[in-house]
Amino acid sequence: LSLLDISEEEKALFIVLTDAFWPGPLSLVGRASKIVPPVVTASSGFVAVRNPVSLLARRLIESAGVPVAAPSANAFGRISPTTASHVWKNFAEHPVTVLDGGPCPVGIESSVVRLELASPAETGVDGGKSSGPPRLLLSVLRRGAVTADMLSKAVSDAASRLPEGSAERAVLETVEVCVSAKIEYTMNPQTEKEQTSYISPGMMLSHYSPKVPTYFVTEAEGQAGGMTLR
């Protein structure tokens, strides 16, 4: 929590989520505190934090004695590795040291979720016409093993365990979980500016494209039993 500059309401939600999903594949984004260097936030003012499930990774962090800032072990825009051999292959021409903690139990990246206090207009409640105090918003910036439904259930379960009428329960009952509208994969080539304007890693179509011929099969319009390959 020392890495984040978030409200008391956001802290309450942060604790619920970390209790439910940490250590594990959930990265939580919040406004960065002053101790986080701008180079870590890409001058965005926000930082993502995660507690990995790998015992080896956690031992590395404990040995460092400080939070460790690091990208995924894959080249920009390419599929993330799930074994140490994948990393060696991806960086065969570079002098890297690989700590092999075994294969990843999950074959995709962590879910990235942003915590924020938002006005009713920003959450879209009642078409954005509602007034009242801000609501807690959980925005899924990158899909992963922890789904929006799982997030909603964790918050709902935590709220149900608290006394009715308590301030803590009231906070959790305001939480709205949504998938960011900015998660849009496209078949069209993108400019360098567009590629560097993503709000979260893993939002490029090429990030999930294997280096083998791949086809998208759909039913052909107006042709019974016909198929179209793309």
N, C-alpha and C positions, 0 to 999 in steps of 0.2 A: 504493500500500500504506500510505502514511502516514495515509490516511483510515480504515483498518480496524484493529481490535484483534483479531487472529486468531492462532491457534496456528501453530506451525511446520508442522504437517501441513496445515492449511488453506492456508497460504501456498504450499506445494508444489503443491497442487491448483489454487489461484488462478493460478499461473504457467502450468500446463499449459493451462488453459482460455483464458487471455488470449493465449497463443501460438497457439492453434488458431482462435480466433474474433474476436480484436480486430485492427484496428478492425472493428466489426460490431455486429449487433443482439442483443447479449447483455449484460444487466445482472446484475451479481453482488452479492448481498446478504451482508453480514457485520456483526458487531458493530462499531459505530462507535467510533473512537478519541476521545480527549478533545478534540481540536481541532475536531471537528464539532459545530456548535451544535445544541441540542435542537430548534430550530425546523425544522432540515433533516430530522431523524429523526422528526418528529411525536412526540417524547418516547418513541419506541419503543426507543431504544438501538441500532437497526440503521440502516444506510444502504446504498443501492444505488449502485454505480459502473459507469460504462460509458465506452468510448472509441468515439465515433461514426465511421462510415465517411465521412461528408461532409467533404471537404477544407475547405469554408467553415466548418463548425462547429469543426473542429480549429484553424483559424487564429484563430477567435474566442477559444477557450480559451487558446491560446498568447499571444494579445495581452493577455488578462486577467491572465495571470501567476499565477493561482490556480485551483483547481478551481471550476467553475461549477455552481451548484445551480439547476435549472430544471425545471418540469413540462412535459408535452407541450403543444403549441400547439393545444389544443382545449378547448372548454367541458366542465365536469364531466359525466361520464356520456355523452358523445357520441363519435361515431366520430372517430378520429385522422385528421388531414390527411395527404396525401401530396404536395401541391403547395403553393406559396406562395399561389396563388389561393384554395385552400381556407381558409387561415388568414385572409386578407382577408375572405372571406365570413363566417366564423364570428365574427369580431371587428369587423364593419363599424361598430358603434356605439361602439367603444373606440379610443382613441389608441394604436395599436401600431406599432412599426417591424418590418418583416419583411425578413430577409436571405434572398434567393432563391438557393439553391444547386442549383436544379433539382429535378425530381421524385425522390421516394424510390425507391430500387431495390427495396425490399421494401414491400408494401402493408399490412403490419400492424405492430404495435408490437414492440419487442424482447422476447425471452424474458427472464423474470425468474427467477433461480435463487439459492437461498440455500445458502451453505456452512456446515456445522456439524459438530461432533464429537458423535456421539450414542451412547448406550449400546446394547447389543444389544436391550434391551427396547424402546427407542425406535425402532430400525430395524425391529423385527418379525422379526429373525432367529430361526429355530427357535421361532416363536410367542412370542418375547419371553422365552424361558426360558433363553437362553444367557447365560453369564457370560464375562468377559474384558475386554480393553481396549476403549475406545470405537472406533467405526468412523466414517469420514468419510461424511457424507450430503449428497447434492445433491438439494435439493427444488425442483421446478419449481413456482413460485408463479403464473406467468402463461405460458401457451403463446405461442409466437412462431415466428420463422423457424428458430431453433436448437432442434431437438427433443430429447427425452430420449434417443432412439436415437443421435443425433449426439453428445451429451455422453458417453454410454457408450463410443462408439467412440473418441472423442478420448482419453479416459482410458486405455482399453485399449491403444491404439496407443502412447501415451507410456510406459506401463509396460513394454510389450514391447521397447522400445528401450533399457531400462536393464539392467544386469547382473543375472543371477539371484542371489538372495540378498542384494541390496543393500537398505539401509534405505529408500531412495527408492522402489524398486519395491514393497517390502512395503507402504508407505503407500498407494500408488495402487491396489494390489490389494484394499485394504479398502473402496474407494469403492463406495457404493450409490446409484444414481440412481432417484428416484421422482417421481411427480407428486403434489403435495399433495392430500390428500382435501378440502381446503377450497375447491378449485376446483369449485364447483357452481353452475351457472347455473339460474335458476328463472323460471317464468312468473308467479309470484305477486308482487304489489307488496310492497315492503320499507319498513320504517320508516326514519326518518332515522338512528337509532342503528345499525341493521343496515347501512345504506349507508356509514357512517363507520368500520365495524369491520373492513374488509377488510385483509388482510395485504399486499396488493400492488395497484397500480393495474390497471385494466382487467378487474375481476372482476364488474362489473355486467352483467346481460343487455342493458340499454339501451345499453351502451358499443359494442355490435356491431349495433345495430338501425338500419337506414337509415330515412329519413323518407319512405318510400313504402309503400303497402300490400304486406304480405309474408305469405305463407301457407306453412304446413308441411303437406306432402302425405304421407299414410301410407295403407297398404293397409287397407281396411275389414275388420274382423273378421267372419268368417262370411258374407262376400259375395264370391263369385268375381268378380274383376275390378273390384270396387268400391273407391272411393277416398274418403278422408276429408280435409277441409280444416280447418286450425286457424289 
